[in-house]
Amino acid sequence: MSRARQMRRHARTMRRNGLQPVVLINGDERLPDLAIVLVGRALWRYRSELAPLYATSALVVGAAVLHFEHPGWWPYLLGFGTALASASAGIGERVGLTRRGERLYAALVAFAAGAWLASAVALGPLWTPLPQLLVCGAFVLALPWWAHRRRRARVRVDRQLAAWPDIARTIGLPGSAVQSAMADVWGWRARFALARGQTLADVTGKVPAIESALGTFRGAVRVMPTRDGKANRFELRVLDTDPHADAIAWPGPSVSSIAEPIDLGPFEDATAARVSFLRRHALIGGVAGSGKSGGINVLMGNLVACPDVVVWAVDLKRGMELQPWASCIDRLATTPEQARTLLRDAVAVLEARASALATQGRRVWEPSPDMPALVIVIDEYAELTDDAPDAIPDTDSIARRGRAVAVTLIAATQRPTQKAMGKGAVRSQMDVRMSFRVRERKDVDLILGQGMLNAGWHAHTLNAPGKFLISAPDHDVPRRARAYLLTDKTVTRTADHYADHRPELDTVSRTAIEEAHNGPSLDTAPDEGQADDSEAVLWDLLSTAPDEGCTVPHLVTATGRSRPWIYQRLRELADAGRVTQVSRGHWRSVTDDSP
Ligand SMILES: Nc1ncnc2c1ncn2[C@@H]1O[C@H](COP(=O)(O)OP(=O)(O)OP(=O)(O)O)[C@@H](O)[C@H]1O
């Protein structure tokens, strides 16, 4: 056995015994060799941190060689640097530069390196001020590299995985090997192959030992089977930070269609709590201050990003919670009277959709931008029961018959007692239950359903606002999740962003609402006359608008039409080059011709 191997084995034995290995140098070992090995190892180990230095050195060597051999190549090098910069900015996503900032950084580095190299090849790398420029530029451009969180996370993972063979031997899983690994915001996950005869149960039994060997906090490691179900594979999830330790900023909408499950926030193991709301009614409960409104904000942020959903909302606390979303809400009821009408219209919509489906021989309404789902969000349901009890049969009707026709309810309330829910069928029809913290143990069953407390759903132990348990067809074990938090600014920005892209209800639903208000129409095109009038009024307003344009709310009030109707007409007129958006939400005509 070589001397070096002997030393490594000795060092391992010492580590196993809890002792710190030290490098021993004796007379047999030549110092320069050992120093070179140590330096070489350090240069390799810290290759990520030293990458800017390596890149700079490569540039200098490249420039020196090319300056003497091919000084006329500089235009090609400049062109190549520029092309690389454009490609990084344009299609960098394909090589893993997922964020805009990363793409811009790569483009800047490519361009700066190309420009410096071209100049140094033409003039010589020592031509003043090229050396000074290189040192300063490399240092400044290295700062974002050193600070980059994802790079640092990846390096940490690489180092932990490099130590895996040692760890595996120490904890009694010799022979297991890493197959792939990925770092993310919370830590990393990796797929492992087990040695012959080892099983998932062996690994599960070693979790505390793995946590100790990796130096993580207790509870940071989860072991799972791999998706392909192979008995000799497992997946390791390692958390660097507790995902629930602090409020979690909303990363933006996770869906672009109601058919996709919405990401409400991470579970404790940092996997996303994704829930489908297509053809499902939802009940959200929890004491005051437990984060229900925060949960509704996450839902709203996702729903308004779906072009196949029309959102109606009832907020009898004078629109306090939902008003900030008003620009994306097709109808917002803030008084009992408005709530009654809104729910009556929703029933008319569901009935009209049901008969349209029956006529076409179809069973379900498939939401699309032309035939959107209708989602009715009701904040503080108990207020509706108290102030508009005559609307409860309508919510019952929607809860019982709305699924197939994609008319669904999302209701939030503190304690969904039979009284608070209006003694109807609404609660029993709720397929998705989200429970934030409750005060009393018995309230768990009120929100999540009979027997859930005994089955381990302990919503009374949730210890921070925004934490919740979710029970849904795709979530049947109690796992704590924490909802993302949207700041007021995020809500305003998101609502502004999507206000111009909200869909309008389909013709079947609109006609049903108009008939519910005006009685059955004898005309086959009931709204034609009104549409003509509204369009004339709209054009009048746009063509006489001042330079700063008319606001959309003004156009809504003056024409008496819905916000989506106004936006659709504005889009059509803008496409025809007849109107222009002067600034966000301000429009006027391009010419003053009449239509
Ligand atoms: N997901 C979250 N993460 C961190 N903090 C949160 C979260 N959601 C809410 N909070 C904090 O808790 C406070 C109360 O939240 P929220 O208003 O959503 O509660 P609520 O249950 O709707 O209360 P109420 O019934 O009185 O309206 C918020 O001001 C916020 O500071």
The ligand as an SDF file (V2000), in Angstrom:
LIG
                    3D

 31 33  0  0  0  0  0  0  0  0999 V2000
  -48.7930   33.4680    4.1520 N   0  0  0  0  0  0  0  0  0  0  0  0
  -48.4140   34.3090    5.1100 C   0  0  0  0  0  0  0  0  0  0  0  0
  -47.1380   34.3300    5.5230 N   0  0  0  0  0  0  0  0  0  0  0  0
  -46.7450   35.1590    6.5100 C   0  0  0  0  0  0  0  0  0  0  0  0
  -47.5670   36.0160    7.1460 N   0  0  0  0  0  0  0  0  0  0  0  0
  -48.8470   36.0380    6.7850 C   0  0  0  0  0  0  0  0  0  0  0  0
  -49.3480   35.1840    5.7580 C   0  0  0  0  0  0  0  0  0  0  0  0
  -50.6670   35.4270    5.6090 N   0  0  0  0  0  0  0  0  0  0  0  0
  -50.9700   36.3710    6.5010 C   0  0  0  0  0  0  0  0  0  0  0  0
  -49.8950   36.7500    7.2080 N   0  0  0  0  0  0  0  0  0  0  0  0
  -49.8240   37.7710    8.2720 C   0  0  0  0  0  0  0  0  0  0  0  0
  -50.9560   37.6390    9.1090 O   0  0  0  0  0  0  0  0  0  0  0  0
  -51.7360   38.8330    9.1120 C   0  0  0  0  0  0  0  0  0  0  0  0
  -53.2230   38.4810    9.0620 C   0  0  0  0  0  0  0  0  0  0  0  0
  -53.4770   37.7940    7.8660 O   0  0  0  0  0  0  0  0  0  0  0  0
  -54.8950   37.8120    7.1200 P   0  0  0  0  0  0  0  0  0  0  0  0
  -55.4730   39.1920    7.0880 O   0  0  0  0  0  0  0  0  0  0  0  0
  -54.7250   37.1150    5.8420 O   0  0  0  0  0  0  0  0  0  0  0  0
  -55.7300   36.9320    8.1280 O   0  0  0  0  0  0  0  0  0  0  0  0
  -57.2650   36.5630    8.0430 P   0  0  0  0  0  0  0  0  0  0  0  0
  -57.3570   35.1600    8.5110 O   0  0  0  0  0  0  0  0  0  0  0  0
  -57.7980   36.8570    6.7050 O   0  0  0  0  0  0  0  0  0  0  0  0
  -57.8830   37.5330    9.0900 O   0  0  0  0  0  0  0  0  0  0  0  0
  -59.3570   38.1740    9.0710 P   0  0  0  0  0  0  0  0  0  0  0  0
  -60.2980   37.0370    9.2260 O   0  0  0  0  0  0  0  0  0  0  0  0
  -59.3090   39.1110   10.2350 O   0  0  0  0  0  0  0  0  0  0  0  0
  -59.4720   38.8900    7.7560 O   0  0  0  0  0  0  0  0  0  0  0  0
  -51.2770   39.6050    7.8860 C   0  0  0  0  0  0  0  0  0  0  0  0
  -51.3100   40.9810    8.0990 O   0  0  0  0  0  0  0  0  0  0  0  0
  -49.8680   39.1430    7.6490 C   0  0  0  0  0  0  0  0  0  0  0  0
  -48.9740   39.9620    8.3280 O   0  0  0  0  0  0  0  0  0  0  0  0
  1  2  1  0
  2  3  1  0
  2  7  2  0
  3  4  2  0
  4  5  1  0
  5  6  2  0
  6  7  1  0
  6 10  1  0
  7  8  1  0
  8  9  2  0
  9 10  1  0
 10 11  1  0
 11 12  1  0
 11 30  1  0
 12 13  1  0
 13 14  1  0
 13 28  1  0
 14 15  1  0
 15 16  1  0
 16 17  2  0
 16 18  1  0
 16 19  1  0
 19 20  1  0
 20 21  2  0
 20 22  1  0
 20 23  1  0
 23 24  1  0
 24 25  2  0
 24 26  1  0
 24 27  1  0
 28 29  1  0
 28 30  1  0
 30 31  1  0
M  END
$$$$
